[in-house]
Amino acid sequence: MNADKVSYWIEIAEYDLETAKAMLTTGRYLYVGFMCHQTIEKALKAHIAKTDIFPPKIHKLDRLAELAGLAAAFDEQQQTLIDRLTPLNVESRYPEHKEAIAAKLNESACTSIITQTEEMLSWIKNRL
């Protein structure tokens, strides 16, 4: 296992989670979702990196979870979070999707997303 690479991915995952929390306090809900996606993406890449394989430059959380060998272990809430976060990466950056996604994100929804992201990050870290 390459501990330096794993640490790198976990450190930036944790940084992204703190950024999501900062976006919540400023009411930038679209970016809460984006940063939570980034948190889980990087945590999954840490799990892939522990096998000395360089994580692929993809953003699909379900595919990364498969490559990390974690997808089959997800419970229903974790799979729901993966499904919820996946479109918040790319689609949130394009005008035709941005408004529809932003309409679904409010303080309550984003608080829930952050809580679930924290739980999932901890779950992934415990499996490293």
Buried (B, 14 or more C-beta within 10 A) or exposed (E): EEEEBBEBBBEBBBBBBEBBBEBBEEEBBBBBBBBBBBBBBBBBBBBBBBBEEEBEEEEBBBBBBEBBEBBEEBEEEBEEBBEBBBBBBEBBEEEEBEEEBBEEBEEEBBBEBBEBBBEBBEBBBEEB
